[in-house]
Amino acid sequence: MKCPLCGKEVKDLKQPCRPFCSERCKLIDLGNWISGEYRVPLPETNEKDGENATEDPGEE
Ligand SMILES: [Zn+2]
């Protein structure tokens, strides 16, 4: 079995990080996945339209 992230052979099949070779690769992959999710830009529909500006900038 090879680590899907770095391609290194995973010899210890009992390790909890499977199928990754190490906790590090597991976290990196998870990070990639998460950043990929967040990379999708959300359409901002709540921009100020000019009207309905009921919000007071207000000084505190
Ligand atoms: Zn790896």
N, CA, C, O and the ligand as a Tripos MOL2 file, in Angstrom:
@<TRIPOS>MOLECULE
protein
  241   239    61     0     0
PROTEIN
NO_CHARGES

@<TRIPOS>ATOM
      1 N           0.8480   -1.1990    0.0000 N.3       1 MET1
      2 CA          0.0000    0.0000    0.0000 C.3       1 MET1
      3 C           0.8800    1.2450    0.0000 C.2       1 MET1
      4 O           1.8940    1.3030    0.6940 O.2       1 MET1
      5 N           0.4860    2.2130   -0.7690 N.am      2 LYS2
      6 CA          1.2630    3.4490   -0.8410 C.3       2 LYS2
      7 C           0.4690    4.6230   -0.2980 C.2       2 LYS2
      8 O          -0.7500    4.7160   -0.4410 O.2       2 LYS2
      9 N           1.2070    5.4980    0.3180 N.am      3 CYS3
     10 CA          0.5870    6.7090    0.8420 C.3       3 CYS3
     11 C           0.0290    7.5260   -0.3210 C.2       3 CYS3
     12 O           0.7720    7.8530   -1.2480 O.2       3 CYS3
     13 N          -1.2470    7.8590   -0.2940 N.am      4 PRO4
     14 CA         -1.8670    8.5970   -1.3950 C.3       4 PRO4
     15 C          -1.3340   10.0210   -1.5220 C.2       4 PRO4
     16 O          -1.5280   10.6800   -2.5440 O.2       4 PRO4
     17 N          -0.6680   10.4810   -0.4840 N.am      5 LEU5
     18 CA         -0.1900   11.8530   -0.5290 C.3       5 LEU5
     19 C           1.2260   11.9350   -1.0750 C.2       5 LEU5
     20 O           1.4820   12.6480   -2.0450 O.2       5 LEU5
     21 N           2.1360   11.2140   -0.4610 N.am      6 CYS6
     22 CA          3.5360   11.3360   -0.8750 C.3       6 CYS6
     23 C           3.9950   10.1220   -1.6730 C.2       6 CYS6
     24 O           5.0950   10.1260   -2.2260 O.2       6 CYS6
     25 N           3.1670    9.0880   -1.7380 N.am      7 GLY7
     26 CA          3.5080    7.9290   -2.5470 C.3       7 GLY7
     27 C           4.4980    6.9870   -1.8880 C.2       7 GLY7
     28 O           4.9540    6.0220   -2.5020 O.2       7 GLY7
     29 N           4.8230    7.2660   -0.6540 N.am      8 LYS8
     30 CA          5.7580    6.4120    0.0540 C.3       8 LYS8
     31 C           5.0730    5.1100    0.4480 C.2       8 LYS8
     32 O           3.8900    5.0730    0.7850 O.2       8 LYS8
     33 N           5.8580    4.0580    0.3920 N.am      9 GLU9
     34 CA          5.3050    2.7660    0.7380 C.3       9 GLU9
     35 C           4.9420    2.7260    2.2230 C.2       9 GLU9
     36 O           5.7550    3.0540    3.0860 O.2       9 GLU9
     37 N           3.7310    2.3260    2.4910 N.am     10 VAL10
     38 CA          3.3040    2.1950    3.8770 C.3      10 VAL10
     39 C           3.4480    0.7470    4.2850 C.2      10 VAL10
     40 O           2.7310   -0.1290    3.8010 O.2      10 VAL10
     41 N           4.3750    0.5140    5.1710 N.am     11 LYS11
     42 CA          4.6380   -0.8690    5.5420 C.3      11 LYS11
     43 C           3.8580   -1.2830    6.7780 C.2      11 LYS11
     44 O           3.4370   -2.4320    6.9140 O.2      11 LYS11
     45 N           3.6800   -0.3530    7.6470 N.am     12 ASP12
     46 CA          2.9690   -0.6870    8.8810 C.3      12 ASP12
     47 C           1.4630   -0.5590    8.6480 C.2      12 ASP12
     48 O           0.9030    0.5360    8.7010 O.2      12 ASP12
     49 N           0.8370   -1.6720    8.3970 N.am     13 LEU13
     50 CA         -0.5910   -1.6290    8.0730 C.3      13 LEU13
     51 C          -1.4560   -1.4850    9.3080 C.2      13 LEU13
     52 O          -2.6780   -1.3670    9.2200 O.2      13 LEU13
     53 N          -0.8110   -1.4960   10.4530 N.am     14 LYS14
     54 CA         -1.5880   -1.4010   11.6870 C.3      14 LYS14
     55 C          -1.6780    0.0330   12.2040 C.2      14 LYS14
     56 O          -2.3910    0.3310   13.1620 O.2      14 LYS14
     57 N          -0.9360    0.8960   11.5440 N.am     15 GLN15
     58 CA         -0.9210    2.2720   12.0420 C.3      15 GLN15
     59 C          -2.2710    2.9530   11.8160 C.2      15 GLN15
     60 O          -2.9760    2.6630   10.8490 O.2      15 GLN15
     61 N          -2.6070    3.8490   12.7140 N.am     16 PRO16
     62 CA         -3.9260    4.5020   12.6690 C.3      16 PRO16
     63 C          -4.0440    5.5240   11.5520 C.2      16 PRO16
     64 O          -5.1400    6.0050   11.2640 O.2      16 PRO16
     65 N          -2.9500    5.8510   10.9340 N.am     17 CYS17
     66 CA         -2.9630    6.9150    9.9190 C.3      17 CYS17
     67 C          -3.2860    6.3800    8.5370 C.2      17 CYS17
     68 O          -3.3510    7.1430    7.5730 O.2      17 CYS17
     69 N          -3.4860    5.0840    8.4350 N.am     18 ARG18
     70 CA         -3.7880    4.5290    7.1160 C.3      18 ARG18
     71 C          -4.8930    5.3180    6.4140 C.2      18 ARG18
     72 O          -5.7710    5.8550    7.0890 O.2      18 ARG18
     73 N          -4.8790    5.4030    5.1120 N.am     19 PRO19
     74 CA         -3.8510    4.8240    4.2360 C.3      19 PRO19
     75 C          -2.6240    5.6960    4.0970 C.2      19 PRO19
     76 O          -1.8010    5.4660    3.2120 O.2      19 PRO19
     77 N          -2.4880    6.6670    4.9310 N.am     20 PHE20
     78 CA         -1.3330    7.5560    4.8330 C.3      20 PHE20
     79 C          -0.1550    6.9620    5.5830 C.2      20 PHE20
     80 O          -0.3210    6.1260    6.4720 O.2      20 PHE20
     81 N           1.0490    7.4110    5.2070 N.am     21 CYS21
     82 CA          2.2430    6.8400    5.7960 C.3      21 CYS21
     83 C           2.4820    7.4320    7.1740 C.2      21 CYS21
     84 O           3.1950    6.8490    7.9910 O.2      21 CYS21
     85 N           1.8980    8.5680    7.4270 N.am     22 SER22
     86 CA          2.1480    9.2000    8.7220 C.3      22 SER22
     87 C           1.0230   10.1700    9.0520 C.2      22 SER22
     88 O           0.2160   10.5480    8.2020 O.2      22 SER22
     89 N           1.0050   10.5520   10.3170 N.am     23 GLU23
     90 CA          0.0050   11.5130   10.7550 C.3      23 GLU23
     91 C           0.1250   12.8070    9.9580 C.2      23 GLU23
     92 O          -0.8610   13.4830    9.6660 O.2      23 GLU23
     93 N           1.3700   13.1230    9.6180 N.am     24 ARG24
     94 CA          1.6310   14.3690    8.9100 C.3      24 ARG24
     95 C           0.9390   14.3720    7.5440 C.2      24 ARG24
     96 O           0.2590   15.3300    7.1750 O.2      24 ARG24
     97 N           1.1310   13.2780    6.8080 N.am     25 CYS25
     98 CA          0.5150   13.2050    5.4900 C.3      25 CYS25
     99 C          -1.0020   13.2390    5.6170 C.2      25 CYS25
    100 O          -1.6990   13.8140    4.7810 O.2      25 CYS25
    101 N          -1.4870   12.6290    6.6500 N.am     26 LYS26
    102 CA         -2.9280   12.6060    6.8670 C.3      26 LYS26
    103 C          -3.4510   14.0290    7.0700 C.2      26 LYS26
    104 O          -4.4690   14.4290    6.5060 O.2      26 LYS26
    105 N          -2.7180   14.7750    7.8930 N.am     27 LEU27
    106 CA         -3.1480   16.1410    8.1770 C.3      27 LEU27
    107 C          -3.0110   17.0340    6.9510 C.2      27 LEU27
    108 O          -3.8580   17.8890    6.6900 O.2      27 LEU27
    109 N          -1.9340   16.8230    6.2040 N.am     28 ILE28
    110 CA         -1.7310   17.6310    5.0020 C.3      28 ILE28
    111 C          -2.8640   17.3840    4.0130 C.2      28 ILE28
    112 O          -3.3950   18.3130    3.4040 O.2      28 ILE28
    113 N          -3.2220   16.1060    3.8680 N.am     29 ASP29
    114 CA         -4.2920   15.7740    2.9460 C.3      29 ASP29
    115 C          -5.6030   16.3920    3.4090 C.2      29 ASP29
    116 O          -6.3830   16.9190    2.6160 O.2      29 ASP29
    117 N          -5.8180   16.3120    4.7040 N.am     30 LEU30
    118 CA         -7.0340   16.8970    5.2670 C.3      30 LEU30
    119 C          -7.0380   18.4040    5.0290 C.2      30 LEU30
    120 O          -8.0610   18.9910    4.6770 O.2      30 LEU30
    121 N          -5.8750   19.0130    5.2280 N.am     31 GLY31
    122 CA         -5.7610   20.4530    5.0050 C.3      31 GLY31
    123 C          -6.0280   20.8130    3.5610 C.2      31 GLY31
    124 O          -6.6960   21.8080    3.2780 O.2      31 GLY31
    125 N          -5.5120   20.0110    2.6480 N.am     32 ASN32
    126 CA         -5.7460   20.2570    1.2260 C.3      32 ASN32
    127 C          -7.2310   20.1870    0.9200 C.2      32 ASN32
    128 O          -7.7830   21.0000    0.1780 O.2      32 ASN32
    129 N          -7.8430   19.2040    1.5090 N.am     33 TRP33
    130 CA         -9.2630   18.9950    1.2480 C.3      33 TRP33
    131 C         -10.0690   20.1850    1.7600 C.2      33 TRP33
    132 O         -10.9680   20.6850    1.0840 O.2      33 TRP33
    133 N          -9.7270   20.6240    2.9670 N.am     34 ILE34
    134 CA        -10.4560   21.7310    3.5750 C.3      34 ILE34
    135 C         -10.2250   23.0150    2.7950 C.2      34 ILE34
    136 O         -11.1700   23.7460    2.5000 O.2      34 ILE34
    137 N          -8.9640   23.2900    2.4590 N.am     35 SER35
    138 CA         -8.6740   24.5240    1.7270 C.3      35 SER35
    139 C          -9.3330   24.4830    0.3520 C.2      35 SER35
    140 O          -9.7200   25.5170   -0.1930 O.2      35 SER35
    141 N          -9.4560   23.2890   -0.1980 N.am     36 GLY36
    142 CA        -10.1430   23.1470   -1.4740 C.3      36 GLY36
    143 C         -11.6040   23.5030   -1.3330 C.2      36 GLY36
    144 O         -12.2060   24.1060   -2.2210 O.2      36 GLY36
    145 N         -12.1630   23.1180   -0.2000 N.am     37 GLU37
    146 CA        -13.5600   23.4350    0.0490 C.3      37 GLU37
    147 C         -13.7650   24.9400    0.1610 C.2      37 GLU37
    148 O         -14.6960   25.5140   -0.4020 O.2      37 GLU37
    149 N         -12.8660   25.5450    0.9030 N.am     38 TYR38
    150 CA        -13.0250   26.9730    1.1540 C.3      38 TYR38
    151 C         -12.6430   27.8230   -0.0490 C.2      38 TYR38
    152 O         -12.9440   29.0140   -0.1200 O.2      38 TYR38
    153 N         -11.9670   27.1680   -0.9940 N.am     39 ARG39
    154 CA        -11.5140   27.9380   -2.1410 C.3      39 ARG39
    155 C         -12.6920   28.3190   -3.0320 C.2      39 ARG39
    156 O         -12.6180   29.2800   -3.7970 O.2      39 ARG39
    157 N         -13.7680   27.5630   -2.9260 N.am     40 VAL40
    158 CA        -14.9500   27.8790   -3.7200 C.3      40 VAL40
    159 C         -15.5420   29.1970   -3.2420 C.2      40 VAL40
    160 O         -16.0110   29.3070   -2.1090 O.2      40 VAL40
    161 N         -15.5160   30.1830   -4.1080 N.am     41 PRO41
    162 CA        -16.0070   31.5010   -3.7060 C.3      41 PRO41
    163 C         -17.5160   31.5160   -3.5580 C.2      41 PRO41
    164 O         -18.2560   31.0600   -4.4300 O.2      41 PRO41
    165 N         -17.9400   32.0430   -2.4510 N.am     42 LEU42
    166 CA        -19.3760   32.1370   -2.2470 C.3      42 LEU42
    167 C         -19.9040   33.4060   -2.9040 C.2      42 LEU42
    168 O         -19.3180   34.4780   -2.7490 O.2      42 LEU42
    169 N         -20.9860   33.2920   -3.6210 N.am     43 PRO43
    170 CA        -21.5970   34.4870   -4.2170 C.3      43 PRO43
    171 C         -22.1330   35.3890   -3.1200 C.2      43 PRO43
    172 O         -22.9530   34.9830   -2.2980 O.2      43 PRO43
    173 N         -21.6550   36.6080   -3.1290 N.am     44 GLU44
    174 CA        -22.0810   37.5100   -2.0690 C.3      44 GLU44
    175 C         -23.3440   38.2460   -2.4880 C.2      44 GLU44
    176 O         -23.3000   39.2110   -3.2510 O.2      44 GLU44
    177 N         -24.4380   37.7810   -1.9830 N.am     45 THR45
    178 CA        -25.7190   38.3800   -2.3530 C.3      45 THR45
    179 C         -26.1530   39.4160   -1.3300 C.2      45 THR45
    180 O         -27.1330   40.1330   -1.5270 O.2      45 THR45
    181 N         -25.4190   39.4810   -0.2510 N.am     46 ASN46
    182 CA        -25.8130   40.3900    0.8180 C.3      46 ASN46
    183 C         -25.0690   41.7180    0.7800 C.2      46 ASN46
    184 O         -25.0060   42.4590    1.7610 O.2      46 ASN46
    185 N         -24.5150   41.9810   -0.3810 N.am     47 GLU47
    186 CA        -23.8450   43.2760   -0.4910 C.3      47 GLU47
    187 C         -24.8620   44.3990   -0.3430 C.2      47 GLU47
    188 O         -26.0530   44.2260   -0.5980 O.2      47 GLU47
    189 N         -24.3670   45.5300    0.0680 N.am     48 LYS48
    190 CA        -25.2720   46.6670    0.2410 C.3      48 LYS48
    191 C         -25.8320   47.0880   -1.1160 C.2      48 LYS48
    192 O         -25.0810   47.3400   -2.0580 O.2      48 LYS48
    193 N         -27.1140   47.1590   -1.2000 N.am     49 ASP49
    194 CA        -27.7460   47.5340   -2.4530 C.3      49 ASP49
    195 C         -27.9350   49.0460   -2.5420 C.2      49 ASP49
    196 O         -28.3720   49.5710   -3.5660 O.2      49 ASP49
    197 N         -27.6080   49.7170   -1.4850 N.am     50 GLY50
    198 CA        -27.8330   51.1630   -1.4810 C.3      50 GLY50
    199 C         -29.1260   51.4700   -0.7690 C.2      50 GLY50
    200 O         -29.1760   52.2880    0.1500 O.2      50 GLY50
    201 N         -30.1730   50.7980   -1.2120 N.am     51 GLU51
    202 CA        -31.4420   50.9710   -0.5080 C.3      51 GLU51
    203 C         -31.4440   50.1170    0.7560 C.2      51 GLU51
    204 O         -30.5400   49.3200    1.0050 O.2      51 GLU51
    205 N         -32.4750   50.3160    1.5220 N.am     52 ASN52
    206 CA        -32.6140   49.5340    2.7400 C.3      52 ASN52
    207 C         -31.4110   49.6810    3.6670 C.2      52 ASN52
    208 O         -31.0790   48.7790    4.4370 O.2      52 ASN52
    209 N         -30.7860   50.8100    3.5720 N.am     53 ALA53
    210 CA        -29.6350   51.0200    4.4290 C.3      53 ALA53
    211 C         -30.0970   51.4450    5.8110 C.2      53 ALA53
    212 O         -29.9000   52.5810    6.2410 O.2      53 ALA53
    213 N         -30.7010   50.5160    6.4730 N.am     54 THR54
    214 CA        -31.2260   50.8280    7.7850 C.3      54 THR54
    215 C         -30.1290   50.7530    8.8510 C.2      54 THR54
    216 O         -30.2720   51.2450    9.9700 O.2      54 THR54
    217 N         -29.0640   50.1330    8.4590 N.am     55 GLU55
    218 CA        -27.9750   50.0080    9.4320 C.3      55 GLU55
    219 C         -27.3040   51.3570    9.6320 C.2      55 GLU55
    220 O         -26.8980   52.0170    8.6760 O.2      55 GLU55
    221 N         -27.2020   51.7340   10.8430 N.am     56 ASP56
    222 CA        -26.5230   52.9730   11.1440 C.3      56 ASP56
    223 C         -25.0370   52.6560   11.3610 C.2      56 ASP56
    224 O         -24.6830   51.7830   12.1530 O.2      56 ASP56
    225 N         -24.1970   53.3730   10.6510 N.am     57 PRO57
    226 CA        -22.7630   53.1320   10.8560 C.3      57 PRO57
    227 C         -22.3960   53.2860   12.3290 C.2      57 PRO57
    228 O         -21.5480   52.5720   12.8660 O.2      57 PRO57
    229 N         -23.0550   54.2250   12.9450 N.am     58 GLY58
    230 CA        -22.9860   54.3390   14.3960 C.3      58 GLY58
    231 C         -21.6060   54.4760   14.9850 C.2      58 GLY58
    232 O         -20.6640   53.7710   14.6250 O.2      58 GLY58
    233 N         -21.5280   55.4010   15.8940 N.am     59 GLU59
    234 CA        -20.2600   55.5010   16.6370 C.3      59 GLU59
    235 C         -20.4880   54.9460   18.0180 C.2      59 GLU59
    236 O         -21.5260   55.1710   18.6390 O.2      59 GLU59
    237 N         -19.5370   54.2450   18.4670 N.am     60 GLU60
    238 CA        -19.7260   53.6470   19.7830 C.3      60 GLU60
    239 C         -19.1040   54.4990   20.8660 C.2      60 GLU60
    240 O         -19.1680   54.1450   22.0430 O.2      60 GLU60
    241 ZN          2.9800   10.0390    3.1020 Zn       61 ZN61
@<TRIPOS>BOND
     1     1     2 1
     2     2     3 1
     3     3     4 2
     4     3     5 am
     5     5     6 1
     6     6     7 1
     7     7     8 2
     8     7     9 am
     9     9    10 1
    10    10    11 1
    11    11    12 2
    12    11    13 am
    13    13    14 1
    14    14    15 1
    15    15    16 2
    16    15    17 am
    17    17    18 1
    18    18    19 1
    19    19    20 2
    20    19    21 am
    21    21    22 1
    22    22    23 1
    23    23    24 2
    24    23    25 am
    25    25    26 1
    26    26    27 1
    27    27    28 2
    28    27    29 am
    29    29    30 1
    30    30    31 1
    31    31    32 2
    32    31    33 am
    33    33    34 1
    34    34    35 1
    35    35    36 2
    36    35    37 am
    37    37    38 1
    38    38    39 1
    39    39    40 2
    40    39    41 am
    41    41    42 1
    42    42    43 1
    43    43    44 2
    44    43    45 am
    45    45    46 1
    46    46    47 1
    47    47    48 2
    48    47    49 am
    49    49    50 1
    50    50    51 1
    51    51    52 2
    52    51    53 am
    53    53    54 1
    54    54    55 1
    55    55    56 2
    56    55    57 am
    57    57    58 1
    58    58    59 1
    59    59    60 2
    60    59    61 am
    61    61    62 1
    62    62    63 1
    63    63    64 2
    64    63    65 am
    65    65    66 1
    66    66    67 1
    67    67    68 2
    68    67    69 am
    69    69    70 1
    70    70    71 1
    71    71    72 2
    72    71    73 am
    73    73    74 1
    74    74    75 1
    75    75    76 2
    76    75    77 am
    77    77    78 1
    78    78    79 1
    79    79    80 2
    80    79    81 am
    81    81    82 1
    82    82    83 1
    83    83    84 2
    84    83    85 am
    85    85    86 1
    86    86    87 1
    87    87    88 2
    88    87    89 am
    89    89    90 1
    90    90    91 1
    91    91    92 2
    92    91    93 am
    93    93    94 1
    94    94    95 1
    95    95    96 2
    96    95    97 am
    97    97    98 1
    98    98    99 1
    99    99   100 2
   100    99   101 am
   101   101   102 1
   102   102   103 1
   103   103   104 2
   104   103   105 am
   105   105   106 1
   106   106   107 1
   107   107   108 2
   108   107   109 am
   109   109   110 1
   110   110   111 1
   111   111   112 2
   112   111   113 am
   113   113   114 1
   114   114   115 1
   115   115   116 2
   116   115   117 am
   117   117   118 1
   118   118   119 1
   119   119   120 2
   120   119   121 am
   121   121   122 1
   122   122   123 1
   123   123   124 2
   124   123   125 am
   125   125   126 1
   126   126   127 1
   127   127   128 2
   128   127   129 am
   129   129   130 1
   130   130   131 1
   131   131   132 2
   132   131   133 am
   133   133   134 1
   134   134   135 1
   135   135   136 2
   136   135   137 am
   137   137   138 1
   138   138   139 1
   139   139   140 2
   140   139   141 am
   141   141   142 1
   142   142   143 1
   143   143   144 2
   144   143   145 am
   145   145   146 1
   146   146   147 1
   147   147   148 2
   148   147   149 am
   149   149   150 1
   150   150   151 1
   151   151   152 2
   152   151   153 am
   153   153   154 1
   154   154   155 1
   155   155   156 2
   156   155   157 am
   157   157   158 1
   158   158   159 1
   159   159   160 2
   160   159   161 am
   161   161   162 1
   162   162   163 1
   163   163   164 2
   164   163   165 am
   165   165   166 1
   166   166   167 1
   167   167   168 2
   168   167   169 am
   169   169   170 1
   170   170   171 1
   171   171   172 2
   172   171   173 am
   173   173   174 1
   174   174   175 1
   175   175   176 2
   176   175   177 am
   177   177   178 1
   178   178   179 1
   179   179   180 2
   180   179   181 am
   181   181   182 1
   182   182   183 1
   183   183   184 2
   184   183   185 am
   185   185   186 1
   186   186   187 1
   187   187   188 2
   188   187   189 am
   189   189   190 1
   190   190   191 1
   191   191   192 2
   192   191   193 am
   193   193   194 1
   194   194   195 1
   195   195   196 2
   196   195   197 am
   197   197   198 1
   198   198   199 1
   199   199   200 2
   200   199   201 am
   201   201   202 1
   202   202   203 1
   203   203   204 2
   204   203   205 am
   205   205   206 1
   206   206   207 1
   207   207   208 2
   208   207   209 am
   209   209   210 1
   210   210   211 1
   211   211   212 2
   212   211   213 am
   213   213   214 1
   214   214   215 1
   215   215   216 2
   216   215   217 am
   217   217   218 1
   218   218   219 1
   219   219   220 2
   220   219   221 am
   221   221   222 1
   222   222   223 1
   223   223   224 2
   224   223   225 am
   225   225   226 1
   226   226   227 1
   227   227   228 2
   228   227   229 am
   229   229   230 1
   230   230   231 1
   231   231   232 2
   232   231   233 am
   233   233   234 1
   234   234   235 1
   235   235   236 2
   236   235   237 am
   237   237   238 1
   238   238   239 1
   239   239   240 2
@<TRIPOS>SUBSTRUCTURE
     1 MET1         2 RESIDUE 1 A MET
     2 LYS2         6 RESIDUE 1 A LYS
     3 CYS3        10 RESIDUE 1 A CYS
     4 PRO4        14 RESIDUE 1 A PRO
     5 LEU5        18 RESIDUE 1 A LEU
     6 CYS6        22 RESIDUE 1 A CYS
     7 GLY7        26 RESIDUE 1 A GLY
     8 LYS8        30 RESIDUE 1 A LYS
     9 GLU9        34 RESIDUE 1 A GLU
    10 VAL10       38 RESIDUE 1 A VAL
    11 LYS11       42 RESIDUE 1 A LYS
    12 ASP12       46 RESIDUE 1 A ASP
    13 LEU13       50 RESIDUE 1 A LEU
    14 LYS14       54 RESIDUE 1 A LYS
    15 GLN15       58 RESIDUE 1 A GLN
    16 PRO16       62 RESIDUE 1 A PRO
    17 CYS17       66 RESIDUE 1 A CYS
    18 ARG18       70 RESIDUE 1 A ARG
    19 PRO19       74 RESIDUE 1 A PRO
    20 PHE20       78 RESIDUE 1 A PHE
    21 CYS21       82 RESIDUE 1 A CYS
    22 SER22       86 RESIDUE 1 A SER
    23 GLU23       90 RESIDUE 1 A GLU
    24 ARG24       94 RESIDUE 1 A ARG
    25 CYS25       98 RESIDUE 1 A CYS
    26 LYS26      102 RESIDUE 1 A LYS
    27 LEU27      106 RESIDUE 1 A LEU
    28 ILE28      110 RESIDUE 1 A ILE
    29 ASP29      114 RESIDUE 1 A ASP
    30 LEU30      118 RESIDUE 1 A LEU
    31 GLY31      122 RESIDUE 1 A GLY
    32 ASN32      126 RESIDUE 1 A ASN
    33 TRP33      130 RESIDUE 1 A TRP
    34 ILE34      134 RESIDUE 1 A ILE
    35 SER35      138 RESIDUE 1 A SER
    36 GLY36      142 RESIDUE 1 A GLY
    37 GLU37      146 RESIDUE 1 A GLU
    38 TYR38      150 RESIDUE 1 A TYR
    39 ARG39      154 RESIDUE 1 A ARG
    40 VAL40      158 RESIDUE 1 A VAL
    41 PRO41      162 RESIDUE 1 A PRO
    42 LEU42      166 RESIDUE 1 A LEU
    43 PRO43      170 RESIDUE 1 A PRO
    44 GLU44      174 RESIDUE 1 A GLU
    45 THR45      178 RESIDUE 1 A THR
    46 ASN46      182 RESIDUE 1 A ASN
    47 GLU47      186 RESIDUE 1 A GLU
    48 LYS48      190 RESIDUE 1 A LYS
    49 ASP49      194 RESIDUE 1 A ASP
    50 GLY50      198 RESIDUE 1 A GLY
    51 GLU51      202 RESIDUE 1 A GLU
    52 ASN52      206 RESIDUE 1 A ASN
    53 ALA53      210 RESIDUE 1 A ALA
    54 THR54      214 RESIDUE 1 A THR
    55 GLU55      218 RESIDUE 1 A GLU
    56 ASP56      222 RESIDUE 1 A ASP
    57 PRO57      226 RESIDUE 1 A PRO
    58 GLY58      230 RESIDUE 1 A GLY
    59 GLU59      234 RESIDUE 1 A GLU
    60 GLU60      238 RESIDUE 1 A GLU
    61 ZN61       241 GROUP 0 **** ****
